[in-house]
Amino acid sequence: MERNQAYVQFQDVQKSYDGETLVVKSLNLDVARGEFLTMLGPSGSGKTTCLMMLAGFETATHGEIVLDGQPINNVPPYRRQIGMVFQNYALFPHMTVNENLAFPLEVRRMARAEIERRIKRALDMVQLGAFGNRRPGQLSGGQQQRVAVARALVFEPKLVLMDEPLGALDKQLREQMQYEIKHIHESLGVTVVYVTHDQSEALTMSNRIAVFNDGVIQQLATPADLYERPENAFVAQFIGENNRLRGKVTTVNGGTCAVEVEGGGRIRALAVNIAGPGSPTTLSLRPERVLIDPPADCPNLFDGRVEELIYLGDHMRTRVNICGHDDFIVKVPNAGRHAGLHPGHAVRVGWQVEDCRALDAS
């Protein structure tokens, strides 16, 4: 099967726990062989339910789930040959690391020599080759999570599911593990479906991201497309920091429009997801795309006042009052150019038309 062909398919899948409310609503999603796809969304958005249905721990109320061309709705979890990694590690505390990794291989009745070969390979992969005789309680949280990843990979599944696997780790270790899992995926070519509510984690690791809200995929795209080209106001607000200005569309000219902003001011923006002249809209603008003291020919220019400055090392997070909004954020690179900024400082800010997106008003 080609890499670009679907390896996992959700075909019009629905899920309800009470027979009335749909937690997952008519999901259609293809995951390519070898892809790292992340299901991203807030709590209760349906992402974990989708993962549990794929694993076989939940049953679809309607629709079909297909793995490698075979429907699996009625296949029990242990026959799906899927690796699983959970947030709480789920390691056997009374077993050594080697015994934890041997367990899924012994269940499959593999020969002892093959079991030992696979354990060594899996532990080397997560850089824990010297820890095989330790028990989980003798390992740090990060080491335990690496063992959990090794156990999911040791029987060489074609599909690995990960449910918030890094949620219990501290920030530095979480970031380190993101890169390790990404590198393991790239070296093995295994298909990964990953669930998280952490948008930076999803951006770092994924080939594509499915953004869930209210049981529906809001947008399915690469990390760069999601961040740079959100299709609706929910995605723009959920992925990365975002300035949101509400207003009314006054004119539309091809792919651009003019918007009268609540609080005063007229902004030119890309017409991405609007109903037409007279309709309400939400403008989306990334803080790093806003310039302080922009060129005079900048198409969107506004006078403002600095309300707050927060030093964040590589940039200064600057809160500015413009158009009657005191929560407008500008990320000023820490290059010394605006060292004189201070609260109360009068500033002029501006941005390009293509950096501002007119989206739905919700």
PELINUR-V68373 format. One record per pair of residues at least 4 apart in sequence whose C-alpha atoms are under 6 Angstrom apart, sorted by the first residue. I is the first residue (numbers start at 1). J is the second residue. Records with the same first field share a line. If there is no record, write none. Layout:
I = J + J
This chain:
3 = 32 + 33
4 = 32
5 = 32
6 = 30 + 31 + 32
7 = 31 + 32 + 33 + 67 + 68
8 = 30 + 31 + 66 + 67
9 = 29 + 30 + 65 + 66
10 = 28 + 29 + 65
11 = 28 + 63 + 64
12 = 26 + 27 + 28 + 63
13 = 26 + 27 + 62 + 63
14 = 24 + 25 + 26 + 61 + 62
15 = 22 + 23 + 24 + 60 + 61
16 = 21 + 22 + 23
23 = 46 + 215
24 = 46 + 215
25 = 215 + 216
33 = 191
34 = 189 + 190 + 191
35 = 191
36 = 192 + 206 + 207
37 = 193 + 206 + 207 + 208 + 209
38 = 193 + 194 + 195 + 209
39 = 47 + 195 + 210
40 = 196 + 197 + 211 + 212
41 = 45 + 197 + 211 + 212
42 = 197
45 = 212 + 213 + 214 + 215
46 = 215
52 = 57 + 58
53 = 57 + 58 + 59
55 = 77
56 = 77
65 = 71 + 72 + 73
66 = 70 + 71 + 72
81 = 157
82 = 157 + 159 + 160
83 = 152 + 157 + 160
84 = 152 + 160 + 161 + 162
85 = 162
86 = 163 + 165
87 = 164 + 165
89 = 145 + 148
93 = 136
95 = 99 + 100 + 135
96 = 133 + 134 + 135
97 = 132 + 134 + 135
98 = 132
101 = 151
105 = 110
106 = 110
118 = 154
122 = 150 + 154
123 = 128 + 129
124 = 128 + 129
126 = 146
139 = 143 + 144
150 = 154
158 = 190
159 = 191 + 192
160 = 192
161 = 192 + 193 + 194
162 = 194
163 = 195
164 = 195 + 196
166 = 174
169 = 174
170 = 174
182 = 205
185 = 189 + 190
199 = 239
202 = 206
203 = 223
207 = 222
208 = 221 + 222
209 = 220 + 221
210 = 219 + 220
211 = 217 + 218 + 219
212 = 216 + 217 + 218
221 = 225 + 226
224 = 228
225 = 229
226 = 230
230 = 235 + 236
232 = 359 + 360
233 = 359 + 360
234 = 238
235 = 239
237 = 242
242 = 285 + 286
243 = 284 + 285
244 = 283 + 284
245 = 282 + 283
246 = 261 + 262 + 281 + 282
247 = 260 + 261 + 262 + 280 + 281
248 = 259 + 260 + 279 + 280 + 281
249 = 258 + 259 + 277 + 278 + 279
250 = 258 + 259 + 277 + 278
251 = 257 + 258 + 277
252 = 257
253 = 257
255 = 270 + 271
256 = 269 + 270 + 271
257 = 268 + 269 + 271
258 = 267 + 268
259 = 266 + 267
260 = 265 + 266
261 = 265
263 = 323 + 324
264 = 323
265 = 323
268 = 353
269 = 353 + 356 + 357
270 = 354 + 357 + 358
271 = 358
272 = 358 + 359
273 = 359 + 360
274 = 359 + 360
275 = 279
280 = 361
281 = 359 + 360 + 361
282 = 358 + 359 + 360 + 361
283 = 357 + 358
284 = 356 + 357
285 = 356
287 = 329 + 330 + 331
288 = 331
290 = 330 + 350 + 351
291 = 349 + 350
292 = 348 + 349
293 = 348 + 349
294 = 350
300 = 350 + 351
301 = 349 + 350
302 = 348 + 349
303 = 347 + 348
304 = 321 + 322 + 346 + 347 + 348
305 = 320 + 321 + 344 + 345 + 346 + 347
306 = 320 + 343 + 344 + 345
307 = 319 + 320 + 343
308 = 318 + 319 + 343
309 = 317 + 318
310 = 316 + 317
311 = 316
312 = 316
314 = 334
315 = 332 + 333 + 334
316 = 331 + 332
317 = 331
318 = 329 + 330
319 = 327 + 328 + 329
320 = 326 + 328
321 = 325 + 326
